[in-house]
Amino acid sequence: MKKGCKYGTHRVIEPTKTLPQPAWKIDNTMEIYDNEILIDVKTLNIDSASFTQIKQDTGEDVDKIKARMLEIVNTRGKHHNPVTGSGGMLVGEVKAIGSALKGRDLQIGDKIATLVSLSLTPLKIYEILEVKKDIDQVRVNAEAILFESGIYAKLPEDMSESLALAVLDVAGAPAQTAKLVKEGDTVLIIGAGGKSGLLCLHQAKKMAGPTGKVIAFEYSDEACQRINELNLADIILQGDATDAVEVLNKVKGVTDGEMVDVTINNVNIPKTEMASILATKENGTIYFFSMATSFTAAALGAEGVGSDVTMIIGNGYTKNHAEIALNTLRENESLRELFTNLYV
């Protein structure tokens, strides 16, 4: 076997001297190097911002969605949406393991979920079998490569593949929430009714405790009702997260003008940076999990309104994030039942 770089630079085609994620094009030849894992891919879970953009661009026509996905992969060697810059993750079975990785706790035939983005994962799609538009999942006949540095999780035995995939796709969000929220904090979850938002609500209530306050901000009636039925928030606000002044006024009204200590932004559309900034108190923290976030808009926007807040880029990885995310469903039976109804 040919020797490869730990970080997959041997797969980069253009531009040279870059890593696979920022590269425009990578080599998706499915002959593995000595430090790679070959995966027989069953399902792709496309990043919410990316899939939303693709659906809007194609008028939600399934054939056009398939064609657009194939165009991206055939052009770039990976599913790296050139508009949103994001990818997603996958589930499949281990098909081959490079000779340099033989010591790992991994066997051929193991079912795994990759916990690195499709935007850096060499991928070859042979056929798209089904597009599940409502849950951002695509069943495929495909193969993919995981680099030596790539992280993964073996699928748990106490939940279905589809359920685990739905949770692991957004594992970073609840885990980062658990790390950022302290007892007694007032927490705002923007985009609280989606996958990541619901998981974050559970962790926020758990960590803030009885002396804290969790505020859910959502756009749709259905999502607000869902949050209310699950009793995941102390306060539910309905509105448009792209309207920063509306968010400011609503949050000000329910916090007596104090605003919030921590804001978690899970919205899958652009232009919600200022809402997050204005809702957060001086020296507070904002975690932008959404891949639709503009770093420029956030940085210059905070500067423009004189807001001294700590803003964290939505790193999808933090220590033990897969286990924390899966445990969220194990801890909350009602939430698990909802996820099962929606994603299985």
Beta strands, then each sheet from edge to edge (+ up, - down):
strand 1: 12-14
strand 2: 25-26
strand 3: 37-46
strand 4: 88-97
strand 5: 111-114
strand 6: 123-132
strand 7: 137-146
strand 8: 152-154
strand 9: 186-190
strand 10: 213-218
strand 11: 235-238
strand 12: 260-265
strand 13: 280-288
strand 14: 310-313
sheet 1: 1+ 2-
sheet 2: 6+ 7- 3+ 4- 5+ 8-
sheet 3: 11+ 10+ 9+ 12+ 13+ 14+
end
